[in-house]
Amino acid sequence: MDSLGSGKLRGHTLEIGPLINYTLVREGDGELRVYVASAHTRRLEIYPSLEQGKAAIEERLERDMRSTLEYWAIYQANKAKGRK
């Protein structure tokens, strides 16, 4: 994840091509600091640490990619059947 921002708001982003865009933004200070995870501007979860947020985003990305690739294979197979 790339870092961006400074001061009270600091963000991290994971962007892969036009389809994958996750962000993790630090909100608050000191003991009140949390990290808010989003995907394509849709708020997902709040994490108490940057490391937990990054791990959760990576896990979500891997799970979603497996599912997407399975659906993509089904789409390609059905598309090929329709052309025969």
Biopython code that builds the backbone (N, CA, C, O; Angstrom):
import numpy as np
from Bio.PDB.StructureBuilder import StructureBuilder

atoms = [
    (1, "MET", "N", (0.855, -1.165, 0.000)),
    (1, "MET", "CA", (0.000, 0.000, 0.000)),
    (1, "MET", "C", (0.901, 1.228, 0.000)),
    (1, "MET", "O", (1.885, 1.283, 0.738)),
    (2, "ASP", "N", (0.567, 2.198, -0.819)),
    (2, "ASP", "CA", (1.301, 3.453, -0.883)),
    (2, "ASP", "C", (0.771, 4.424, 0.158)),
    (2, "ASP", "O", (-0.424, 4.434, 0.454)),
    (3, "SER", "N", (1.662, 5.244, 0.717)),
    (3, "SER", "CA", (1.271, 6.249, 1.706)),
    (3, "SER", "C", (1.007, 7.579, 1.032)),
    (3, "SER", "O", (1.632, 7.914, 0.026)),
    (4, "LEU", "N", (0.073, 8.335, 1.598)),
    (4, "LEU", "CA", (-0.196, 9.687, 1.126)),
    (4, "LEU", "C", (-0.738, 10.518, 2.262)),
    (4, "LEU", "O", (-1.319, 9.980, 3.204)),
    (5, "GLY", "N", (-0.553, 11.836, 2.188)),
    (5, "GLY", "CA", (-1.074, 12.736, 3.210)),
    (5, "GLY", "C", (-0.091, 12.985, 4.330)),
    (5, "GLY", "O", (0.991, 12.399, 4.383)),
    (6, "SER", "N", (-0.491, 13.864, 5.220)),
    (6, "SER", "CA", (0.338, 14.169, 6.387)),
    (6, "SER", "C", (-0.548, 14.802, 7.453)),
    (6, "SER", "O", (-1.733, 15.041, 7.224)),
    (7, "GLY", "N", (0.030, 15.068, 8.609)),
    (7, "GLY", "CA", (-0.740, 15.695, 9.669)),
    (7, "GLY", "C", (-1.715, 14.732, 10.310)),
    (7, "GLY", "O", (-1.411, 13.554, 10.498)),
    (8, "LYS", "N", (-2.908, 15.249, 10.649)),
    (8, "LYS", "CA", (-3.899, 14.438, 11.357)),
    (8, "LYS", "C", (-4.536, 13.376, 10.473)),
    (8, "LYS", "O", (-4.968, 12.339, 10.976)),
    (9, "LEU", "N", (-4.603, 13.609, 9.180)),
    (9, "LEU", "CA", (-5.140, 12.606, 8.265)),
    (9, "LEU", "C", (-3.994, 12.032, 7.448)),
    (9, "LEU", "O", (-3.239, 12.771, 6.816)),
    (10, "ARG", "N", (-3.872, 10.728, 7.464)),
    (10, "ARG", "CA", (-2.849, 10.066, 6.672)),
    (10, "ARG", "C", (-3.508, 8.864, 6.026)),
    (10, "ARG", "O", (-4.217, 8.100, 6.681)),
    (11, "GLY", "N", (-3.267, 8.704, 4.736)),
    (11, "GLY", "CA", (-3.919, 7.625, 4.023)),
    (11, "GLY", "C", (-2.948, 6.675, 3.371)),
    (11, "GLY", "O", (-1.791, 7.010, 3.117)),
    (12, "HIS", "N", (-3.437, 5.493, 3.109)),
    (12, "HIS", "CA", (-2.694, 4.462, 2.390)),
    (12, "HIS", "C", (-3.649, 3.930, 1.332)),
    (12, "HIS", "O", (-4.845, 3.783, 1.582)),
    (13, "THR", "N", (-3.118, 3.643, 0.155)),
    (13, "THR", "CA", (-3.985, 3.158, -0.912)),
    (13, "THR", "C", (-3.388, 1.928, -1.576)),
    (13, "THR", "O", (-2.170, 1.804, -1.696)),
    (14, "LEU", "N", (-4.246, 1.029, -2.002)),
    (14, "LEU", "CA", (-3.869, -0.140, -2.784)),
    (14, "LEU", "C", (-4.718, -0.081, -4.044)),
    (14, "LEU", "O", (-5.924, -0.326, -4.008)),
    (15, "GLU", "N", (-4.081, 0.242, -5.144)),
    (15, "GLU", "CA", (-4.794, 0.377, -6.417)),
    (15, "GLU", "C", (-4.125, -0.528, -7.438)),
    (15, "GLU", "O", (-2.922, -0.433, -7.682)),
    (16, "ILE", "N", (-4.923, -1.407, -8.029)),
    (16, "ILE", "CA", (-4.432, -2.318, -9.056)),
    (16, "ILE", "C", (-5.340, -2.163, -10.263)),
    (16, "ILE", "O", (-6.472, -2.648, -10.258)),
    (17, "GLY", "N", (-4.859, -1.500, -11.282)),
    (17, "GLY", "CA", (-5.662, -1.282, -12.475)),
    (17, "GLY", "C", (-6.913, -0.476, -12.165)),
    (17, "GLY", "O", (-7.009, 0.140, -11.103)),
    (18, "PRO", "N", (-7.866, -0.476, -13.078)),
    (18, "PRO", "CA", (-9.075, 0.323, -12.887)),
    (18, "PRO", "C", (-10.127, -0.327, -11.980)),
    (18, "PRO", "O", (-11.098, 0.329, -11.604)),
    (19, "LEU", "N", (-9.949, -1.594, -11.627)),
    (19, "LEU", "CA", (-10.996, -2.305, -10.888)),
    (19, "LEU", "C", (-10.766, -2.406, -9.392)),
    (19, "LEU", "O", (-11.717, -2.658, -8.652)),
    (20, "ILE", "N", (-9.546, -2.220, -8.919)),
    (20, "ILE", "CA", (-9.255, -2.430, -7.508)),
    (20, "ILE", "C", (-8.735, -1.139, -6.900)),
    (20, "ILE", "O", (-7.728, -0.589, -7.347)),
    (21, "ASN", "N", (-9.434, -0.657, -5.868)),
    (21, "ASN", "CA", (-9.025, 0.570, -5.198)),
    (21, "ASN", "C", (-9.465, 0.510, -3.736)),
    (21, "ASN", "O", (-10.633, 0.728, -3.416)),
    (22, "TYR", "N", (-8.518, 0.215, -2.867)),
    (22, "TYR", "CA", (-8.767, 0.194, -1.429)),
    (22, "TYR", "C", (-8.005, 1.344, -0.795)),
    (22, "TYR", "O", (-6.902, 1.677, -1.229)),
    (23, "THR", "N", (-8.591, 1.953, 0.231)),
    (23, "THR", "CA", (-7.889, 2.987, 0.983)),
    (23, "THR", "C", (-8.021, 2.706, 2.470)),
    (23, "THR", "O", (-8.977, 2.080, 2.930)),
    (24, "LEU", "N", (-7.039, 3.184, 3.197)),
    (24, "LEU", "CA", (-7.003, 3.081, 4.644)),
    (24, "LEU", "C", (-6.590, 4.458, 5.143)),
    (24, "LEU", "O", (-5.466, 4.895, 4.896)),
    (25, "VAL", "N", (-7.487, 5.146, 5.843)),
    (25, "VAL", "CA", (-7.236, 6.520, 6.276)),
    (25, "VAL", "C", (-7.217, 6.587, 7.794)),
    (25, "VAL", "O", (-8.129, 6.106, 8.466)),
    (26, "ARG", "N", (-6.150, 7.199, 8.325)),
    (26, "ARG", "CA", (-6.033, 7.377, 9.771)),
    (26, "ARG", "C", (-6.897, 8.556, 10.193)),
    (26, "ARG", "O", (-6.840, 9.630, 9.593)),
    (27, "GLU", "N", (-7.685, 8.346, 11.216)),
    (27, "GLU", "CA", (-8.509, 9.414, 11.782)),
    (27, "GLU", "C", (-8.240, 9.486, 13.274)),
    (27, "GLU", "O", (-8.097, 8.456, 13.933)),
    (28, "GLY", "N", (-8.170, 10.691, 13.806)),
    (28, "GLY", "CA", (-7.970, 10.879, 15.240)),
    (28, "GLY", "C", (-6.509, 10.902, 15.623)),
    (28, "GLY", "O", (-5.619, 10.727, 14.791)),
    (29, "ASP", "N", (-6.283, 11.123, 16.915)),
    (29, "ASP", "CA", (-4.936, 11.206, 17.467)),
    (29, "ASP", "C", (-4.822, 10.341, 18.712)),
    (29, "ASP", "O", (-5.819, 10.002, 19.350)),
    (30, "GLY", "N", (-3.577, 9.992, 19.043)),
    (30, "GLY", "CA", (-3.296, 9.276, 20.279)),
    (30, "GLY", "C", (-4.109, 8.010, 20.432)),
    (30, "GLY", "O", (-4.176, 7.193, 19.514)),
    (31, "GLU", "N", (-4.726, 7.845, 21.590)),
    (31, "GLU", "CA", (-5.510, 6.639, 21.858)),
    (31, "GLU", "C", (-6.799, 6.584, 21.056)),
    (31, "GLU", "O", (-7.403, 5.520, 20.921)),
    (32, "LEU", "N", (-7.226, 7.727, 20.520)),
    (32, "LEU", "CA", (-8.458, 7.774, 19.727)),
    (32, "LEU", "C", (-8.206, 7.509, 18.243)),
    (32, "LEU", "O", (-9.138, 7.566, 17.440)),
    (33, "ARG", "N", (-6.972, 7.222, 17.876)),
    (33, "ARG", "CA", (-6.618, 7.000, 16.480)),
    (33, "ARG", "C", (-7.197, 5.673, 15.985)),
    (33, "ARG", "O", (-7.060, 4.644, 16.646)),
    (34, "VAL", "N", (-7.837, 5.707, 14.830)),
    (34, "VAL", "CA", (-8.353, 4.510, 14.169)),
    (34, "VAL", "C", (-8.031, 4.611, 12.681)),
    (34, "VAL", "O", (-7.659, 5.674, 12.184)),
    (35, "TYR", "N", (-8.178, 3.505, 11.990)),
    (35, "TYR", "CA", (-7.949, 3.451, 10.547)),
    (35, "TYR", "C", (-9.238, 2.997, 9.882)),
    (35, "TYR", "O", (-9.773, 1.936, 10.201)),
    (36, "VAL", "N", (-9.729, 3.806, 8.959)),
    (36, "VAL", "CA", (-10.988, 3.533, 8.274)),
    (36, "VAL", "C", (-10.668, 2.969, 6.893)),
    (36, "VAL", "O", (-9.991, 3.616, 6.095)),
    (37, "ALA", "N", (-11.156, 1.764, 6.615)),
    (37, "ALA", "CA", (-10.932, 1.102, 5.333)),
    (37, "ALA", "C", (-12.111, 1.371, 4.408)),
    (37, "ALA", "O", (-13.268, 1.358, 4.828)),
    (38, "SER", "N", (-11.791, 1.616, 3.131)),
    (38, "SER", "CA", (-12.813, 1.845, 2.108)),
    (38, "SER", "C", (-12.413, 1.115, 0.831)),
    (38, "SER", "O", (-11.236, 0.852, 0.587)),
    (39, "ALA", "N", (-13.409, 0.801, 0.035)),
    (39, "ALA", "CA", (-13.192, 0.234, -1.297)),
    (39, "ALA", "C", (-14.038, 1.052, -2.258)),
    (39, "ALA", "O", (-15.261, 1.108, -2.127)),
    (40, "HIS", "N", (-13.391, 1.679, -3.214)),
    (40, "HIS", "CA", (-14.108, 2.517, -4.188)),
    (40, "HIS", "C", (-15.021, 3.509, -3.474)),
    (40, "HIS", "O", (-16.190, 3.652, -3.832)),
    (41, "THR", "N", (-14.497, 4.180, -2.485)),
    (41, "THR", "CA", (-15.169, 5.202, -1.669)),
    (41, "THR", "C", (-16.290, 4.658, -0.780)),
    (41, "THR", "O", (-16.960, 5.441, -0.106)),
    (42, "ARG", "N", (-16.510, 3.360, -0.757)),
    (42, "ARG", "CA", (-17.519, 2.753, 0.124)),
    (42, "ARG", "C", (-16.832, 2.327, 1.415)),
    (42, "ARG", "O", (-15.901, 1.523, 1.399)),
    (43, "ARG", "N", (-17.296, 2.867, 2.518)),
    (43, "ARG", "CA", (-16.694, 2.571, 3.819)),
    (43, "ARG", "C", (-16.916, 1.103, 4.179)),
    (43, "ARG", "O", (-18.033, 0.594, 4.085)),
    (44, "LEU", "N", (-15.847, 0.434, 4.589)),
    (44, "LEU", "CA", (-15.924, -0.987, 4.904)),
    (44, "LEU", "C", (-15.900, -1.255, 6.408)),
    (44, "LEU", "O", (-16.867, -1.771, 6.969)),
    (45, "GLU", "N", (-14.806, -0.908, 7.046)),
    (45, "GLU", "CA", (-14.607, -1.243, 8.455)),
    (45, "GLU", "C", (-13.700, -0.211, 9.102)),
    (45, "GLU", "O", (-13.080, 0.606, 8.421)),
    (46, "ILE", "N", (-13.629, -0.258, 10.430)),
    (46, "ILE", "CA", (-12.711, 0.571, 11.198)),
    (46, "ILE", "C", (-11.771, -0.369, 11.958)),
    (46, "ILE", "O", (-12.218, -1.343, 12.563)),
    (47, "TYR", "N", (-10.467, -0.072, 11.922)),
    (47, "TYR", "CA", (-9.466, -0.918, 12.563)),
    (47, "TYR", "C", (-8.663, -0.111, 13.571)),
    (47, "TYR", "O", (-8.423, 1.078, 13.361)),
    (48, "PRO", "N", (-8.245, -0.741, 14.663)),
    (48, "PRO", "CA", (-7.487, -0.024, 15.681)),
    (48, "PRO", "C", (-6.034, 0.241, 15.295)),
    (48, "PRO", "O", (-5.383, 1.092, 15.901)),
    (49, "SER", "N", (-5.514, -0.477, 14.292)),
    (49, "SER", "CA", (-4.117, -0.256, 13.892)),
    (49, "SER", "C", (-3.978, -0.345, 12.378)),
    (49, "SER", "O", (-4.791, -0.962, 11.690)),
    (50, "LEU", "N", (-2.932, 0.285, 11.888)),
    (50, "LEU", "CA", (-2.629, 0.250, 10.467)),
    (50, "LEU", "C", (-2.378, -1.182, 10.001)),
    (50, "LEU", "O", (-2.852, -1.587, 8.940)),
    (51, "GLU", "N", (-1.633, -1.942, 10.797)),
    (51, "GLU", "CA", (-1.292, -3.317, 10.429)),
    (51, "GLU", "C", (-2.541, -4.190, 10.303)),
    (51, "GLU", "O", (-2.645, -4.995, 9.378)),
    (52, "GLN", "N", (-3.491, -4.033, 11.236)),
    (52, "GLN", "CA", (-4.730, -4.815, 11.166)),
    (52, "GLN", "C", (-5.547, -4.417, 9.941)),
    (52, "GLN", "O", (-6.137, -5.275, 9.285)),
    (53, "GLY", "N", (-5.587, -3.145, 9.635)),
    (53, "GLY", "CA", (-6.315, -2.672, 8.463)),
    (53, "GLY", "C", (-5.712, -3.202, 7.179)),
    (53, "GLY", "O", (-6.436, -3.669, 6.300)),
    (54, "LYS", "N", (-4.388, -3.136, 7.060)),
    (54, "LYS", "CA", (-3.713, -3.649, 5.854)),
    (54, "LYS", "C", (-3.957, -5.147, 5.690)),
    (54, "LYS", "O", (-4.251, -5.616, 4.591)),
    (55, "ALA", "N", (-3.835, -5.894, 6.785)),
    (55, "ALA", "CA", (-4.047, -7.346, 6.720)),
    (55, "ALA", "C", (-5.475, -7.665, 6.288)),
    (55, "ALA", "O", (-5.691, -8.570, 5.482)),
    (56, "ALA", "N", (-6.445, -6.933, 6.817)),
    (56, "ALA", "CA", (-7.844, -7.172, 6.464)),
    (56, "ALA", "C", (-8.103, -6.854, 4.997)),
    (56, "ALA", "O", (-8.831, -7.584, 4.324)),
    (57, "ILE", "N", (-7.517, -5.775, 4.498)),
    (57, "ILE", "CA", (-7.699, -5.410, 3.088)),
    (57, "ILE", "C", (-7.061, -6.461, 2.188)),
    (57, "ILE", "O", (-7.657, -6.860, 1.188)),
    (58, "GLU", "N", (-5.856, -6.914, 2.531)),
    (58, "GLU", "CA", (-5.207, -7.943, 1.718)),
    (58, "GLU", "C", (-6.027, -9.233, 1.702)),
    (58, "GLU", "O", (-6.161, -9.876, 0.661)),
    (59, "GLU", "N", (-6.578, -9.612, 2.868)),
    (59, "GLU", "CA", (-7.410, -10.821, 2.941)),
    (59, "GLU", "C", (-8.667, -10.664, 2.085)),
    (59, "GLU", "O", (-9.042, -11.578, 1.350)),
    (60, "ARG", "N", (-9.313, -9.507, 2.184)),
    (60, "ARG", "CA", (-10.516, -9.238, 1.393)),
    (60, "ARG", "C", (-10.195, -9.261, -0.104)),
    (60, "ARG", "O", (-10.945, -9.833, -0.895)),
    (61, "LEU", "N", (-9.085, -8.641, -0.487)),
    (61, "LEU", "CA", (-8.682, -8.606, -1.889)),
    (61, "LEU", "C", (-8.461, -10.015, -2.426)),
    (61, "LEU", "O", (-8.946, -10.354, -3.505)),
    (62, "GLU", "N", (-7.732, -10.833, -1.677)),
    (62, "GLU", "CA", (-7.460, -12.196, -2.138)),
    (62, "GLU", "C", (-8.745, -13.012, -2.254)),
    (62, "GLU", "O", (-8.920, -13.754, -3.220)),
    (63, "ARG", "N", (-9.637, -12.883, -1.285)),
    (63, "ARG", "CA", (-10.915, -13.605, -1.328)),
    (63, "ARG", "C", (-11.751, -13.147, -2.529)),
    (63, "ARG", "O", (-12.290, -13.965, -3.275)),
    (64, "ASP", "N", (-11.845, -11.836, -2.697)),
    (64, "ASP", "CA", (-12.648, -11.290, -3.797)),
    (64, "ASP", "C", (-12.054, -11.638, -5.163)),
    (64, "ASP", "O", (-12.793, -11.878, -6.118)),
    (65, "MET", "N", (-10.728, -11.666, -5.258)),
    (65, "MET", "CA", (-10.103, -12.019, -6.540)),
    (65, "MET", "C", (-10.356, -13.472, -6.895)),
    (65, "MET", "O", (-10.619, -13.786, -8.056)),
    (66, "ARG", "N", (-10.281, -14.369, -5.913)),
    (66, "ARG", "CA", (-10.585, -15.784, -6.196)),
    (66, "ARG", "C", (-11.999, -15.919, -6.740)),
    (66, "ARG", "O", (-12.227, -16.614, -7.730)),
    (67, "SER", "N", (-12.944, -15.256, -6.092)),
    (67, "SER", "CA", (-14.335, -15.303, -6.521)),
    (67, "SER", "C", (-14.497, -14.693, -7.913)),
    (67, "SER", "O", (-15.190, -15.251, -8.763)),
    (68, "THR", "N", (-13.868, -13.568, -8.137)),
    (68, "THR", "CA", (-13.967, -12.894, -9.433)),
    (68, "THR", "C", (-13.398, -13.762, -10.549)),
    (68, "THR", "O", (-13.988, -13.855, -11.625)),
    (69, "LEU", "N", (-12.267, -14.392, -10.301)),
    (69, "LEU", "CA", (-11.663, -15.250, -11.327)),
    (69, "LEU", "C", (-12.526, -16.468, -11.617)),
    (69, "LEU", "O", (-12.591, -16.923, -12.759)),
    (70, "GLU", "N", (-13.193, -17.005, -10.589)),
    (70, "GLU", "CA", (-14.116, -18.123, -10.823)),
    (70, "GLU", "C", (-15.277, -17.679, -11.709)),
    (70, "GLU", "O", (-15.634, -18.370, -12.663)),
    (71, "TYR", "N", (-15.860, -16.529, -11.393)),
    (71, "TYR", "CA", (-16.966, -16.013, -12.208)),
    (71, "TYR", "C", (-16.498, -15.657, -13.619)),
    (71, "TYR", "O", (-17.236, -15.836, -14.588)),
    (72, "TRP", "N", (-15.284, -15.158, -13.725)),
    (72, "TRP", "CA", (-14.743, -14.810, -15.045)),
    (72, "TRP", "C", (-14.609, -16.065, -15.907)),
    (72, "TRP", "O", (-14.918, -16.029, -17.098)),
    (73, "ALA", "N", (-14.155, -17.164, -15.325)),
    (73, "ALA", "CA", (-14.022, -18.423, -16.064)),
    (73, "ALA", "C", (-15.393, -18.915, -16.532)),
    (73, "ALA", "O", (-15.524, -19.399, -17.657)),
    (74, "ILE", "N", (-16.408, -18.796, -15.688)),
    (74, "ILE", "CA", (-17.767, -19.189, -16.067)),
    (74, "ILE", "C", (-18.266, -18.297, -17.207)),
    (74, "ILE", "O", (-18.840, -18.789, -18.179)),
    (75, "TYR", "N", (-18.049, -17.011, -17.087)),
    (75, "TYR", "CA", (-18.451, -16.069, -18.140)),
    (75, "TYR", "C", (-17.784, -16.423, -19.468)),
    (75, "TYR", "O", (-18.446, -16.471, -20.506)),
    (76, "GLN", "N", (-16.479, -16.667, -19.434)),
    (76, "GLN", "CA", (-15.745, -16.992, -20.662)),
    (76, "GLN", "C", (-16.262, -18.291, -21.282)),
    (76, "GLN", "O", (-16.399, -18.382, -22.502)),
    (77, "ALA", "N", (-16.551, -19.298, -20.448)),
    (77, "ALA", "CA", (-17.057, -20.578, -20.956)),
    (77, "ALA", "C", (-18.425, -20.390, -21.589)),
    (77, "ALA", "O", (-18.683, -20.923, -22.668)),
    (78, "ASN", "N", (-19.310, -19.640, -20.935)),
    (78, "ASN", "CA", (-20.647, -19.395, -21.501)),
    (78, "ASN", "C", (-20.576, -18.565, -22.761)),
    (78, "ASN", "O", (-21.343, -18.786, -23.698)),
    (79, "LYS", "N", (-19.675, -17.623, -22.793)),
    (79, "LYS", "CA", (-19.488, -16.802, -23.986)),
    (79, "LYS", "C", (-19.025, -17.662, -25.167)),
    (79, "LYS", "O", (-19.508, -17.503, -26.289)),
    (80, "ALA", "N", (-18.085, -18.574, -24.901)),
    (80, "ALA", "CA", (-17.584, -19.460, -25.952)),
    (80, "ALA", "C", (-18.684, -20.397, -26.453)),
    (80, "ALA", "O", (-18.762, -20.671, -27.651)),
    (81, "LYS", "N", (-19.534, -20.891, -25.550)),
    (81, "LYS", "CA", (-20.647, -21.752, -25.955)),
    (81, "LYS", "C", (-21.612, -21.006, -26.863)),
    (81, "LYS", "O", (-22.137, -21.575, -27.820)),
    (82, "GLY", "N", (-21.840, -19.764, -26.569)),
    (82, "GLY", "CA", (-22.784, -18.959, -27.355)),
    (82, "GLY", "C", (-22.303, -18.639, -28.756)),
    (82, "GLY", "O", (-23.111, -18.281, -29.613)),
    (83, "ARG", "N", (-21.025, -18.757, -29.009)),
    (83, "ARG", "CA", (-20.464, -18.430, -30.318)),
    (83, "ARG", "C", (-20.445, -19.646, -31.252)),
    (83, "ARG", "O", (-20.172, -19.505, -32.444)),
    (84, "LYS", "N", (-20.727, -20.809, -30.729)),
    (84, "LYS", "CA", (-20.653, -22.023, -31.561)),
    (84, "LYS", "C", (-21.914, -22.187, -32.376)),
    (84, "LYS", "O", (-22.038, -23.148, -33.135)),
]
sb = StructureBuilder()
sb.init_structure("model")
sb.init_model(0)
sb.init_chain("A")
sb.init_seg("    ")
for serial, (resi, resn, name, xyz) in enumerate(atoms, 1):
    if name == "N":
        sb.init_residue(resn, " ", resi, " ")
    sb.init_atom(name, np.array(xyz, "f"), 0.0, 1.0, " ", f" {name:<3s}", serial, name[0])
structure = sb.get_structure()
